[in-house]
Amino acid sequence: MKFAFVSLVGRPSSGKSTFINRICQRKVSIVSPVPQTTRNKIRGIYNADEGAGQLVFIDTPGFHSSKKKFNIYMKKLVHSSIEESDMVLYLIDISRDTGEEEREIMRIIGKTEKPVIVGLNKIDITHNYRQSIVSDLEQMLPDLSFYDISAATGGGLQKLLEALFETAPEGEAMYPEEFYTDQPPDFRIAEIIREAAIAETKQELPHCLFVDIQDMEMREEKNMLWVRGFICVERESQKGILIGKNGEKIRKILETSREELKDLFPYYIHLDFRVKVSPKWRNKDLIIKRLTE
């Protein structure tokens, strides 16, 4: 039997979250067209047929070169994920040319002693940079195997998974077969609300908000989990955007979240949330650590 922790590394919007949701066949990591949506190390668990093995994928924040404090914390998560894993799956979005940020990741990958496999993602996009990316890979990481995949359609994923299992060490599964993630309920609920808020506010607030769950109460007689908390933004003007005219936007966000949560939990989730201003939270170590750990 094979078992491995696999660190999932790539630039923002390289398709890491889409990949992990596709292979786990459930919502594990939130997805958005907005870059750097993922802020944590998120585990998705894949079990091969007939008990052949288990791979635990660690979805990391998109690797983005920036000197902002919040981005520095997220880059540290990528490095620590590689150190803690048995293997690395490096996803490259071939719809974008290499660029300096991609080369920086290649340099980091080149320094690790862990086994690395490359997935050339978005192969379903006809106009792409596959040829020049392969040329860069062959120059900077000449010994690595790479596979054409589409996380969105599932194309090529079986061959990639077979290669990962071939490379994985022998070992017993860490999680029962029915597990597809090990995220606690409060984290999953907060992420679903954040996903809905990002989708509803589009380009206006994506990186300025976070979800702060204050408490949860299980009411077994009603088969309901009551969740209270705040959706936090940095400025008073952003608060108005999130609430919307007559509260329409915040109601839509919570309605969308409730519908999404129906598929994730066997009980009803009641959401009691308000919008709050937390000035300059992206520069506050305590908040950043709580959101990224």
C-alpha positions as CSV (number, residue, x, y, z in Angstrom):
1,M,0.0,0.0,0.0
2,K,1.2,3.5,-0.8
3,F,0.8,6.7,1.3
4,A,2.2,10.2,0.9
5,F,1.6,13.8,1.8
6,V,1.7,15.7,-1.5
7,S,2.4,19.5,-1.4
8,L,0.5,21.2,-4.2
9,V,2.5,24.2,-5.4
10,G,2.0,26.8,-8.1
11,R,1.3,30.5,-9.0
12,P,-2.0,32.1,-8.1
13,S,-4.8,30.8,-10.3
14,S,-2.8,27.8,-11.6
15,G,-5.8,25.6,-10.8
16,K,-4.7,24.0,-7.5
17,S,-8.1,24.3,-5.8
18,T,-9.9,23.1,-8.9
19,F,-7.5,20.1,-9.0
20,I,-8.1,19.1,-5.4
21,N,-11.9,19.5,-5.7
22,R,-11.9,17.4,-8.9
23,I,-9.9,14.4,-7.5
24,C,-11.7,14.4,-4.2
25,Q,-15.0,14.8,-6.0
26,R,-16.2,17.1,-3.3
27,K,-15.8,20.8,-2.3
28,V,-12.5,20.9,-0.3
29,S,-11.0,24.2,-1.3
30,I,-12.9,27.3,-2.4
31,V,-12.6,28.5,-6.0
32,S,-12.6,32.0,-7.4
33,P,-11.3,33.7,-10.5
34,V,-9.7,36.2,-8.1
35,P,-6.0,35.3,-7.6
36,Q,-4.7,34.1,-4.2
37,T,-8.1,33.0,-2.9
38,T,-6.5,30.2,-0.9
39,R,-4.9,31.4,2.4
40,N,-4.2,28.2,4.2
41,K,-2.7,24.8,3.9
42,I,-5.9,22.8,3.0
43,R,-5.9,19.0,2.9
44,G,-7.7,17.0,0.4
45,I,-7.6,13.2,0.7
46,Y,-7.6,10.9,-2.3
47,N,-8.1,7.1,-1.9
48,A,-7.2,4.8,-4.8
49,D,-9.5,2.0,-5.8
50,E,-9.3,-1.4,-3.9
51,G,-7.2,0.1,-1.1
52,A,-4.1,0.5,-3.2
53,G,-3.1,3.6,-1.3
54,Q,-3.9,7.1,-0.1
55,L,-2.6,10.5,-1.1
56,V,-3.1,13.6,1.1
57,F,-2.8,16.7,-1.1
58,I,-2.0,20.0,0.7
59,D,-3.4,22.9,-1.3
60,T,-1.2,25.9,-0.6
61,P,-1.7,29.6,-1.3
62,G,-0.6,30.7,-4.8
63,F,3.0,31.7,-4.8
64,H,3.1,35.5,-5.3
65,S,6.2,37.7,-5.1
66,S,5.3,40.6,-2.9
67,K,6.8,42.4,0.2
68,K,3.4,42.9,1.8
69,K,3.2,41.3,5.2
70,F,0.2,39.1,4.4
71,N,1.8,37.8,1.2
72,I,5.0,37.1,3.1
73,Y,3.1,34.9,5.5
74,M,1.4,33.0,2.7
75,K,4.8,32.4,0.9
76,K,6.1,30.9,4.2
77,L,3.1,28.5,4.1
78,V,4.3,27.3,0.7
79,H,7.8,26.7,1.9
80,S,6.7,24.9,5.1
81,S,4.3,22.7,3.1
82,I,7.1,21.5,0.9
83,E,9.2,20.8,4.0
84,E,6.4,18.8,5.7
85,S,5.4,16.7,2.6
86,D,6.8,13.5,1.1
87,M,6.4,14.7,-2.5
88,V,5.6,17.9,-4.5
89,L,3.1,18.3,-7.3
90,Y,4.0,21.5,-9.1
91,L,1.0,22.8,-11.2
92,I,1.7,25.2,-14.0
93,D,-1.0,27.2,-15.8
94,I,0.0,26.9,-19.5
95,S,-2.4,29.7,-20.5
96,R,0.2,32.2,-19.1
97,D,3.8,32.4,-20.2
98,T,6.5,31.6,-17.6
99,G,7.6,35.0,-16.3
100,E,9.9,35.8,-13.3
101,E,7.4,34.6,-10.7
102,E,7.2,31.1,-12.3
103,R,11.0,31.0,-12.6
104,E,11.3,31.8,-8.9
105,I,9.1,28.7,-8.1
106,M,11.2,26.6,-10.5
107,R,14.3,27.7,-8.5
108,I,12.6,26.7,-5.2
109,I,11.5,23.4,-6.7
110,G,15.1,22.8,-7.9
111,K,16.4,23.1,-4.4
112,T,14.2,20.5,-2.8
113,E,15.3,16.9,-2.3
114,K,11.7,15.7,-2.3
115,P,10.3,13.9,-5.4
116,V,8.6,16.4,-7.7
117,I,6.1,15.8,-10.5
118,V,4.8,18.6,-12.8
119,G,1.3,19.0,-14.0
120,L,0.9,21.3,-17.1
121,N,-2.7,22.5,-16.3
122,K,-5.4,24.0,-18.6
123,I,-4.3,21.9,-21.6
124,D,-7.9,22.2,-22.8
125,I,-7.1,25.9,-23.6
126,T,-6.1,25.9,-27.3
127,H,-4.0,29.1,-27.3
128,N,-1.3,28.4,-24.7
129,Y,2.3,28.6,-23.9
130,R,3.1,24.9,-23.4
131,Q,6.0,24.8,-25.8
132,S,7.9,27.7,-24.2
133,I,7.1,26.5,-20.7
134,V,8.4,23.0,-21.5
135,S,11.5,24.6,-22.8
136,D,12.0,26.5,-19.5
137,L,11.3,23.3,-17.5
138,E,13.9,21.3,-19.5
139,Q,16.4,24.0,-18.9
140,M,15.7,24.7,-15.2
141,L,14.4,21.3,-14.0
142,P,15.7,18.8,-16.6
143,D,15.1,15.7,-14.6
144,L,11.4,16.1,-13.8
145,S,8.5,14.3,-15.4
146,F,5.5,16.4,-16.6
147,Y,2.0,15.5,-17.5
148,D,-0.6,17.4,-19.6
149,I,-3.8,17.8,-17.5
150,S,-7.0,19.8,-17.2
151,A,-8.2,20.1,-13.7
152,A,-11.4,21.7,-15.0
153,T,-12.4,18.7,-17.2
154,G,-10.5,15.9,-15.6
155,G,-8.4,15.2,-18.7
156,G,-5.1,13.5,-18.0
157,L,-5.6,13.3,-14.2
158,Q,-5.6,9.5,-14.1
159,K,-2.1,9.3,-15.6
160,L,-0.9,11.9,-13.2
161,L,-2.3,10.1,-10.2
162,E,-0.7,6.8,-11.4
163,A,2.6,8.6,-11.6
164,L,2.2,10.0,-8.1
165,F,1.4,6.6,-6.6
166,E,4.3,5.1,-8.4
167,T,6.6,7.6,-6.8
168,A,4.9,7.5,-3.3
169,P,6.6,5.5,-0.5
170,E,5.0,2.4,1.0
171,G,2.8,3.2,4.0
172,E,-0.5,2.7,5.7
173,A,-3.4,5.1,5.1
174,M,-3.7,7.9,7.8
175,Y,-7.4,8.5,7.2
176,P,-10.5,6.3,6.8
177,E,-11.6,5.8,3.2
178,E,-14.7,7.9,3.7
179,F,-12.7,11.0,4.5
180,Y,-12.0,13.5,1.8
181,T,-10.7,16.3,4.0
182,D,-9.8,16.9,7.7
183,Q,-10.9,20.5,8.0
184,P,-13.0,21.3,11.1
185,P,-16.6,22.6,10.6
186,D,-15.8,26.2,11.6
187,F,-13.1,26.5,9.0
188,R,-15.2,25.0,6.2
189,I,-18.1,27.3,7.0
190,A,-15.9,30.4,7.1
191,E,-14.4,29.5,3.8
192,I,-17.8,29.0,2.1
193,I,-19.0,32.4,3.4
194,R,-15.8,34.0,2.1
195,E,-16.2,32.4,-1.3
196,A,-19.7,33.7,-1.6
197,A,-18.6,37.2,-0.4
198,I,-15.8,37.3,-3.0
199,A,-18.2,36.2,-5.8
200,E,-20.8,38.8,-4.8
201,T,-18.4,41.7,-4.5
202,K,-16.3,40.6,-7.5
203,Q,-13.2,42.8,-7.9
204,E,-14.1,45.3,-5.2
205,L,-13.2,43.5,-2.0
206,P,-11.6,40.1,-2.5
207,H,-8.4,40.5,-0.4
208,C,-9.9,43.0,2.0
209,L,-12.3,40.7,3.8
210,F,-12.1,37.8,6.2
211,V,-14.7,35.7,8.1
212,D,-14.5,35.6,11.9
213,I,-16.6,32.9,13.5
214,Q,-17.4,33.8,17.2
215,D,-19.2,30.8,18.3
216,M,-21.2,27.7,17.2
217,E,-24.1,26.0,19.0
218,M,-25.5,22.6,18.0
219,R,-29.2,22.3,18.6
220,E,-29.8,18.6,18.3
221,E,-33.5,18.7,18.7
222,K,-33.7,20.7,15.4
223,N,-30.7,19.0,13.7
224,M,-29.3,22.5,13.3
225,L,-25.9,24.2,13.9
226,W,-26.2,27.8,14.8
227,V,-23.2,29.8,13.7
228,R,-22.5,33.4,14.8
229,G,-19.8,35.7,13.6
230,F,-18.6,38.6,11.4
231,I,-17.5,39.3,7.9
232,C,-14.7,41.8,8.4
233,V,-13.4,44.4,6.0
234,E,-10.7,47.1,6.4
235,R,-12.6,50.4,5.8
236,E,-16.1,51.8,6.5
237,S,-16.7,52.4,2.8
238,Q,-16.1,48.6,2.2
239,K,-18.7,47.8,4.8
240,G,-21.3,49.5,2.7
241,I,-20.3,47.6,-0.4
242,L,-20.6,44.3,1.4
243,I,-24.0,45.1,3.0
244,G,-25.5,46.6,-0.2
245,K,-28.6,48.6,-0.6
246,N,-31.1,47.7,2.2
247,G,-28.9,44.8,3.1
248,E,-29.5,43.0,-0.2
249,K,-25.9,42.0,-0.8
250,I,-25.2,40.5,2.7
251,R,-28.5,38.6,2.5
252,K,-27.5,37.1,-0.9
253,I,-24.1,36.1,0.5
254,L,-25.6,34.2,3.4
255,E,-28.3,32.6,1.2
256,T,-25.7,31.4,-1.2
257,S,-23.6,30.1,1.6
258,R,-26.5,28.2,3.2
259,E,-27.3,26.5,-0.1
260,E,-23.6,25.5,-0.5
261,L,-23.4,24.2,3.0
262,K,-26.4,21.8,2.5
263,D,-24.1,19.6,0.4
264,L,-21.3,19.6,3.0
265,F,-23.1,18.9,6.3
266,P,-25.8,16.4,7.3
267,Y,-27.5,19.1,9.4
268,Y,-28.9,22.6,8.7
269,I,-26.5,25.5,9.2
270,H,-28.1,28.7,10.5
271,L,-25.9,31.7,9.8
272,D,-26.1,34.7,12.0
273,F,-23.5,37.2,10.7
274,R,-22.9,40.9,10.7
275,V,-20.4,43.1,8.8
276,K,-17.6,44.7,10.9
277,V,-14.7,47.0,10.2
278,S,-11.2,45.7,11.3
279,P,-8.8,48.5,10.2
280,K,-5.6,47.5,8.6
281,W,-6.1,43.8,9.6
282,R,-3.6,42.6,6.9
283,N,-0.8,44.3,8.8
284,K,-1.7,42.7,12.2
285,D,0.3,39.6,13.1
286,L,-2.3,38.0,15.4
287,I,-5.0,38.1,12.8
288,I,-2.8,37.0,10.0
289,K,-1.5,34.0,12.0
290,R,-5.0,33.0,12.9
291,L,-6.2,33.2,9.3
292,T,-3.2,31.3,7.8
293,E,-2.5,28.6,10.3
